[in-house]
Amino acid sequence: MELYRLLQQQGFGSRKECRQLIDYGLVAIDGVDASDWRQTVDAANIRTLTVDGQHWPLLRLPLYLLLHKPAGYETSHKPLHHPSVYRLLPPQLGNLDISAVGRLDVDTTGLLLFSTDGQFVHALTSPKKLVPKLYRVTTKHPLSAELLQRLRDGVLLHDENETLAADSVEQVADCVLDMAITQGKYHQVKRMVAAAGNRVAQLHRLALGAVALGELPPGQWRHLTAAELAALGFASA
C-alpha cells in the first residue's frame, strides 16, 4: 500500500495530514527518511516506524486491547468531569474507531477491553451473550453469611421488576468478596450489595469471560493474546 495510507491506518490523521507528515520529512521507515507519500510499503516487513522523531509500534488491525483502568477516569470519548480513559492508550488510537467493551464507573478499577472490531464489542456487551464479569468488592461493613446468600438467591433492585442473582459469590476477607454477574445493569454490583444490606467501598474488575487482568499495572495496556481471543470465541488474524 502507499505510505500515506499506512499512516492513516495507524491513526496519524487524515489523508492530507499524513501526506504532509511525509512532505515535511517527519517520517522514516527502518531508519530511512521517507520523502514520497506515494512510496509503496509492506507493513509486514516494516521493523520500525518513526514519526516526528518518535518510534511507534506498528499496530495490526483489528485491535483487541486490555487496559488496567485506574480510578479517576471516565469511560467516554467526551468526558464531563474527569479525564477520558482513552488518554491512557497511544495517542494515534484517538484517530481510529476504537471502542471500550462496556463501561467502568469513574471510581471503579480493573480490566477494561477495547477493540476496533464492532462485532467483538457487540458480542461481549450484548445481554443475550451472558458473558460473566468477575469483580472484587470491598464493602463498608463486615460481610455476613446471610448477605452472601441473599446475593446468590437474588435481590430486587429499585425500578426493577425481577430479582437479580449473582452467578457466584465467594468471601475473600471480612469486608471483601469476589462476585460474578452476567447481566449489565446500571451500577449493578453496587446496587445489589446495597439491596442485600451493605455498601460498596471499592470495586475492581478481575476478569471478563475467560480473560483475566493478571499482574498488569494500573494505567498500562497490552494486546489480547490469540489464546484469549479464542477463549472469547474470536480467532486472531
N, C-alpha and C positions, 0 to 999 in steps of 0.2 A: 504494500500500500504506500501511498505518498506520505512523506514525513509529516506534513501538517495534519493529515488525518489521524496519524498515530497520536500526535499531541492532543487532538480533540478527544480521542478515545480515552486518553489518560487524564482528562479533566482540566486541561490548561486553557480553556476558553473557547470562544467562537472560532470559525474558520479564519476570519480576519485577524483575530488576536493571535492565533497560532502561527499564521504566516508572518506576522510582524515580529514575533519572537525569533523566528529564523532569520528574517531580513536584517534584524538588529544584531545578529551574531551572538545570540544568547543560548543557542542550543548546540550541544555536542553529543555525538554518538560514539561510544567506546573511546572517548578521549579526543576524537577528531571533530573540529568545528564543522557544523553544517551550515551551508550558505544558500542552498537551493531548496525551497519548500516543496518542489516537485520531486525531489530525490526519493527513489523507491527504497523502502526498508522492509526487512522481515523481522517482526517483533520477536520471533522465536530465537533469532540469532544475536539479539542485542544484549550485551553484557552490562553496560552502564549507559544511562540516560542522564545527561546533565542539562539543567535548565536554570539560567541566570545564576550560574556558579554553584548550584546545589545538585547533589546526586539524588535522583528519585528512583525508588524501586518500581520496576515496570509492573503495572497491575494487569492481571489476567482476568478478563471478563468472562462470565458474570462473577461478581464479587460476593463472597459469603464471609462475613467478619463476626468476630466475637469481641465484645468490649467489657471490661470490668468497670461498670459505672460507679463513680464516686457520688456521694451526696452533694447537693447544691447545683445540679444540672437538670434542665428541663429537656424532656424527650420531644423536642419540637424544632423545626427549621426556623420558626418565628417565635422565640420565647418571649414571655411577658415580663418576668421578674428576676430570672436567673440566666446564666449563660446556657447556650444550647449545647446539648451533649455531642452534637456533630462537630463542635470545635475540638473535640478530643481525637478526631480522625484526621488523616492527612488533608491539608487544605485543598488539594486538587479534587478531592471527592465531592466538594461542595458544588462542582460543576457537573457532576454525574447524578443520575437519577437513583440515588441510594436511599433506602428507607429503613427505619427501625422496625423490627418484628415486634409489634405491640409497643407498650409504653411502661416505663417505671416512673413512679412519683418522684418529685424533686428530692425528697428525703430518703428514698429507697435506693439501696446499693446492690451491686452484683451483676449477674450475667445479663447482657443485652445483645441480641443479634441484629445484624444489618445485612442488607443484600440489595443488589441491583436487579435481582430476579423477582419480578412481581408475583409469579406463580408460587415461588418459595415463601414469600411473605404471606400471601393469602392462605396457603396450606397450613402454616403454623399459627395463624391467628383466627382461622375460621372456628366458630364454636362447634361445628359438626365434627371436626377432626379430633376433639378431646385430647389435645396434646398436654401431658402433665407438666406442671411448673412447680418446682420444689423451692420452698422458702425456709430460711432460718428466721424464726420470730423471737424477738426478745420482748417480754411482757413487763408491764409496770409492776404487777403484783405476782407473788409466787403462784405457780400452777397447782391445780388440784386434779385428782383423778376424775372428778365429776366434770370439770371443764373440758378435759381431753375427750371424754366420752360424748359430751354434747357436740363437739366439733366433728366427731366420727359419725354420730347419728344424724346430724343436720340441725341447723338453726334457721330461724326465719328472720330475714333482714327487712328493714324498713322499706316500704314501697315494693316489696317482692311478694308474689303470690304462693311460691313454693319454697320449702326449706332447701338449703344448700348444705351439703356434707363434704368434708374434706376426703380426698381419696386415701390419704394416710396421715397419721399423726404420731409423732414419736417424741417423748420428752428427752431433752439433752441435759438440762440443768434445772435448778429451782425456777428460774424465770426464762428458760429457753426451750423452744420446741422446734422440730422440723415438721413442716406441713406441706402436703402436696395437694394441688387443686387442678382440675381440668377445665373449669369454666373461666371466664374472663370478665366478671362483673366489675363495675367501678369500685375501686378501693376494697375489693372483695375480702382479702385476708384481714385487713384492719376491721372491717365491719363484722366479719364472722367472729373474730376474737371478742369484739365488744358485745355482740349478741350473746356470746357464751359466758360473759361476766368478767372480762378483764380488758386491758387496753394494750395496744402495741406501742412499745417504746422505740423499737428499731426493727426494720425489715430488710432482709438481704436475700436476693435470689441466688440459689446454689446451682440450679440446673433447669434446662428446658428440654423436655423429651430425654433423649439419651446423651445430650451434650451437657457436660459439667464445667463449671467455672475453673475448678482446679486452683493452681497456685499463681495465676496471672495477677500481677499487682494492680491496685486501683489506678484507673486512668489509662491503662495500657490496653492494646488491642492486638489481635492476631487473626490470621486466616483460619477458617474451619478446615479440618483435615478431610481427606477423601473418606476415611472411615466414619467420621462424624456425619458427613453429608449422607452417606449410605444409611447410617442408623436412623436418620431423619426421613429416609425414603427418597433421597435425591442422589443421582450419580454425578460425580465430578466430571468436568470436561476433560 
